[in-house]
Amino acid sequence: MEKLKDYSKNKRILFSSILIILLILLDQLSKYWINKNIKINESINIVDNLFSITNIRNYGAAWSILQGQTIFLFLTSIVALFIFIYFLIKKINKLPYLIALTLAISGTIGNFIDRIRFGFVTDMIQLDFINFPIFNFADSCMVIGMIILVYAILKDDEINE
């Protein structure tokens, strides 16, 4: 019986690993395309009053906070990755945790790659119907992952007993 559990766990780890790689590739390809096809600070309207693509460089974190704090952002990303990976391994058999932490790891690595390579993160998705910061695919992965993680924690019988 233990071997069956290990096999299932290995399949989940493989699934998570492949998904992480695919999501990072999507993030990096979208940023590459934006940087090759849209000038810095240029905006292209996709759907009137709803959605635009705007190429900006973010030297900080969300909402451009912590600008110029590159070392702090590096360290925060590394610590977050270790925490996410630890909990992914610990909760690998629970699907909501698997999905949430896979998304969080993907987003963290996607933006970490940008910070290492360029010293900034490329953001491009602009929601025109609200005053919201411009973001990227990695940011979306992180936010969706955190929403699912909060849901998983709230619904986890082991935690809520």
HUJO-V591534 format. One record per residue. N is the residue number from 0. RES is the residue in three letters. SS is DSSP state (H for helix, E for strand, - for the rest). D_FIRST is the distance of its C-alpha to the first C-alpha in Angstrom with 2 decimals. Layout:
# HUJO-V591534
<<N & RES & SS & D_FIRST> <N & RES & SS & D_FIRST>>
This chain:
# HUJO-V591534
<<0 & MET & - & 0.00> <1 & GLU & H & 3.82> <2 & LYS & H & 5.41> <3 & LEU & H & 5.25> <4 & LYS & H & 6.61> <5 & ASP & H & 8.88> <6 & TYR & H & 10.01> <7 & SER & H & 10.92> <8 & LYS & H & 12.57> <9 & ASN & H & 14.42> <10 & LYS & H & 15.65> <11 & ARG & H & 16.95> <12 & ILE & H & 18.64> <13 & LEU & H & 20.19> <14 & PHE & H & 21.37> <15 & SER & H & 22.88> <16 & SER & H & 24.51> <17 & ILE & H & 26.08> <18 & LEU & H & 27.32> <19 & ILE & H & 28.80> <20 & ILE & H & 30.64> <21 & LEU & H & 31.94> <22 & LEU & H & 33.18> <23 & ILE & H & 34.88> <24 & LEU & H & 36.52> <25 & LEU & H & 37.78> <26 & ASP & H & 39.17> <27 & GLN & H & 40.86> <28 & LEU & H & 42.24> <29 & SER & H & 43.69> <30 & LYS & H & 45.36> <31 & TYR & H & 46.65> <32 & TRP & H & 48.11> <33 & ILE & H & 49.75> <34 & ASN & H & 51.31> <35 & LYS & H & 52.62> <36 & ASN & H & 54.02> <37 & ILE & - & 55.09> <38 & LYS & - & 57.42> <39 & ILE & - & 56.64> <40 & ASN & - & 57.54> <41 & GLU & - & 58.17> <42 & SER & E & 56.84> <43 & ILE & E & 56.33> <44 & ASN & E & 56.30> <45 & ILE & E & 53.59> <46 & VAL & E & 54.08> <47 & ASP & - & 57.23> <48 & ASN & - & 56.72> <49 & LEU & - & 52.95> <50 & PHE & E & 51.44> <51 & SER & E & 52.76> <52 & ILE & E & 51.57> <53 & THR & E & 53.15> <54 & ASN & E & 52.65> <55 & ILE & E & 52.74> <56 & ARG & E & 51.69> <57 & ASN & E & 50.00> <58 & TYR & - & 50.54> <59 & GLY & - & 48.73> <60 & ALA & - & 45.77> <61 & ALA & H & 45.68> <62 & TRP & H & 49.24> <63 & SER & H & 50.42> <64 & ILE & - & 50.02> <65 & LEU & - & 49.83> <66 & GLN & - & 51.92> <67 & GLY & - & 52.64> <68 & GLN & - & 49.75> <69 & THR & H & 47.91> <70 & ILE & H & 46.52> <71 & PHE & H & 45.29> <72 & LEU & H & 43.59> <73 & PHE & H & 41.97> <74 & LEU & H & 40.65> <75 & THR & H & 39.49> <76 & SER & H & 37.57> <77 & ILE & H & 35.87> <78 & VAL & H & 34.93> <79 & ALA & H & 33.68> <80 & LEU & H & 31.52> <81 & PHE & H & 29.88> <82 & ILE & H & 29.28> <83 & PHE & H & 27.93> <84 & ILE & H & 25.56> <85 & TYR & H & 24.35> <86 & PHE & H & 23.62> <87 & LEU & H & 22.14> <88 & ILE & H & 19.49> <89 & LYS & H & 19.06> <90 & LYS & - & 18.95> <91 & ILE & - & 17.40> <92 & ASN & - & 15.06> <93 & LYS & - & 18.24> <94 & LEU & H & 20.34> <95 & PRO & H & 23.76> <96 & TYR & H & 23.24> <97 & LEU & H & 21.99> <98 & ILE & H & 25.14> <99 & ALA & H & 27.48> <100 & LEU & H & 26.68> <101 & THR & H & 26.64> <102 & LEU & H & 30.09> <103 & ALA & H & 31.33> <104 & ILE & H & 30.37> <105 & SER & H & 32.03> <106 & GLY & H & 35.17> <107 & THR & H & 35.49> <108 & ILE & H & 35.25> <109 & GLY & H & 37.61> <110 & ASN & H & 40.33> <111 & PHE & H & 39.70> <112 & ILE & H & 40.44> <113 & ASP & H & 43.74> <114 & ARG & H & 44.72> <115 & ILE & H & 44.15> <116 & ARG & H & 45.94> <117 & PHE & H & 48.76> <118 & GLY & - & 48.99> <119 & PHE & - & 48.59> <120 & VAL & E & 46.30> <121 & THR & E & 47.53> <122 & ASP & E & 47.52> <123 & MET & E & 48.64> <124 & ILE & E & 47.54> <125 & GLN & E & 50.35> <126 & LEU & E & 50.33> <127 & ASP & - & 54.01> <128 & PHE & - & 53.85> <129 & ILE & - & 52.97> <130 & ASN & - & 53.87> <131 & PHE & - & 50.51> <132 & PRO & - & 49.83> <133 & ILE & - & 49.24> <134 & PHE & E & 45.63> <135 & ASN & - & 43.36> <136 & PHE & H & 40.06> <137 & ALA & H & 38.21> <138 & ASP & H & 39.72> <139 & SER & H & 38.50> <140 & CYS & H & 34.91> <141 & MET & H & 35.17> <142 & VAL & H & 36.81> <143 & ILE & H & 34.47> <144 & GLY & H & 31.48> <145 & MET & H & 33.04> <146 & ILE & H & 33.79> <147 & ILE & H & 30.20> <148 & LEU & H & 29.07> <149 & VAL & H & 31.55> <150 & TYR & H & 30.38> <151 & ALA & H & 26.69> <152 & ILE & H & 27.78> <153 & LEU & H & 29.99> <154 & LYS & H & 27.32> <155 & ASP & - & 24.51> <156 & ASP & - & 23.95> <157 & GLU & - & 22.67> <158 & ILE & - & 26.01> <159 & ASN & - & 28.26> <160 & GLU & - & 27.56>>
